[in-house]
């Protein structure tokens, strides 16, 4: 047996195998050096792997261009769902106090020559009327209370739709008088009846009302009293003239002692004198009766303001103490609030009065309400004069595509602390009947025959399915296929390519 050479002490690293080593020499080395077999095999594998990697990274220009081409385009699909739909119109609005109205005094307080209820000197001394106590912004105005003071006289508030436009006193009649009588009854100062004619019982009720507020009612003025005296004197003078005409010769009844024969030549003149004296007396009595009919306690035109809704809220004040009360003195609103918003014309077609609405303010407060008015029925922001029911005369826009105003009512007492804030308004216009098949609006198409359809991907092919479109909400639309097998939840419909 051939002995294996001893490797101890040999330096094999100094004798590498030549490139041209014969196979038998290689076999000899492998057979004589088993510890190096693994090294040789690893080296061969490494060289092979490196060659493969280098070859895989090498591409021709044509291969490189082909590798950068985008993939073949295919349809973009979305899954058909079964769900409930609720369609809503959403808009941004603002919380406001309702029914704004400007308040303007209809005339002077007091009377033209007095300015006081007790005959004290006032406007009659030539001094201009001045605000002596201005209204207070934000104050609540109730029926029968004092709104402000002018020259020390009150401006009182009553409920009514007929504006104050004249002085009310004995002899006056009309709807404004009836309105006053009804207010006095509500306040507990019953004038006896509400027949629309101002009488002495009304005058007494007005005096009691003023006294309860700490003021004296407007009694007859100095000028009134002087006028009454003048008219009474005129009646007395006319009566004396008539007596003189009836007895021109004195008290003697004897002929020739100053009396005239009624059948004599002066008889015609006597009759004319009697007739004239009687006419003068009748005229004096008529003038006195007319004046007495209006003589008594009155309400000057500037001392009462009628408002259609009470209580009211003083929203803005236009005068201050010392001002002359000309023009609007304040703006009042209702004590309740509404929410106003503007919505697109297309959405407005879906709305109608009394629809449910949801209001959410900027601080997160949520309140349920309902649609109170739409379009031209929404009151304009320009306040009307107190006591009138005025509508805007612009008639709205003739543009059918113009945005439409909407007014939402909320329960009394709600959102009063949020007035003038912005709010989100959501109006529910419809909901589906339970869970229904829905697809994105983008998946719905109209064919040449004007029928709705969707494209469904089945077995790698796109097929058309006829459907009937229903409620639309949140980008989804309810669809009803011609048969339940034609479209079902989980199918994929095409929304783009």
Phi, psi and omega in degrees: 000137179284135180278141175285136179296147177284132181261346183293128177087350178279154181243079184296333182296341182273359183229070180295156180285126180295157181298325183268024180299137180288158180301321181293329177291320180296319179294325179295319181291318180295319181291333182264347182229074182295338181288341183262000182298317181296320180297318182293316181297318179298321180295317179297317180296320180297316179298320180294318180295319179297320178294321178295317180298315180298322180292324181290333182275349181270123180232147172284160177305322180294318178296320179297318180295320180295324181294335181266004177286138178295155179292157180298130184292146177224169181292146174267126186238159176224146183283137175288135182242159171244116186203170175269143179241140173229115182271134182222152170254126183244135180213160176261131182224194180220148179269126184221152169287140187273166173054058177291138179217138175274148181248123178230134178287137185281348181183199180285151168276158184067211179235163183303335184239005182229302181079004179219153182282352184244015179084008179289155179295137181207247182297338182290345180274009176091355181285142179289148178287138183229149174288119179258346172208111185280157174297158181251121180302134179087353181287152176272134181252120179247161183296135177089355183269170182269124179281316183196176175237141175230121182052037177080358180259152183277151166246110188261157184243132175227159179269133179174156181262344178272122182290152174289126182222000181203168173286135179254127181199182180308132179099339180285149177212154180144182181294327180292326177291316178299320178298319176296314181298319179295322178294319179297323177295316179298326182278354178093015179244071189297121178275000179108318179197165176242065185267359178085005178238127183279117179238191183292330177292327176293318179301318180294321179295320178297318180299319179294321180297312179300318181297323179295336178265002177089021181229160174265138178290162182283096177281171178306137183276174177301318180295321178298315181295320178295319180295320178298317179297319180296316181293321178295322178294324179295324178293317180298315180298319180294323178296318179295321179296322180292319178297319179296322180289329179286335183224070185294336184262009182092202186271347184290137180256002184274139177290139180086000178247036177107341179277156180248142179288124182298342180261004182278187183294339180269005183298320181295319179296322180295318179297321179295321179295319178297316181296317180295318180295321179294320179296320178295322179292317179299317181294320179294319178295321180295317180296319179294319180295317179299317182292319180294331179296329179255010183270126178147197183292132183231165172244109179300153185302329184271000187261359177223138173238126176264129178239138183295327183234128175221145004289159179233171182238131177283104185276316180221147177241128185257356181231161175228169181303130180102345179285157170273125187283069175254142182075190180299135178258341181193169172235128179247154176228171172292159179278355177260162182245158173228167177242126179249138179214168176234130183236157178300151183299322181296319178291327182297333179295340181273351187259156171208165182300146177077006174294146179289144180222155178237129181245130177231119182277173183295338179267008176094359178292132181240133182220139174276141178215197177208160181290120182265321182204155179226147172060232184292344179281350178280122179301140179286162183286346180287119182292144177270166176292146181301137177089001180241155175247088187255135174253155179296142182263003183281344175071008180082179182272144177276351180282115182294340181265000182291145177303151186245128177286147177223142180240130182249130175267148176232159181303149179304136178087351180269143174064012179296330178280351181255010181302141182077000177271162175279159182207149175266130182247125177239119182247119180282120182256351177170164177214154181286160178276080182079206181276129184230162175289132180227146174227159175298148179303327181294341180277347185270130180231160176245125181278179183298331179274014177064026175257145181283148179206162171230157177256125183246136177270120179221125178058035180080000179245155178257124181238149179270135178234123178285137180221165172248122183280144179234226183297142178239135180197142175055036179080000179249154178226139177285134179230142176238111181285166180294333175213155183296333181282340184290329181206134180214165178300137182101340175297159179248120179255148184279129176243355179179172179225000000 
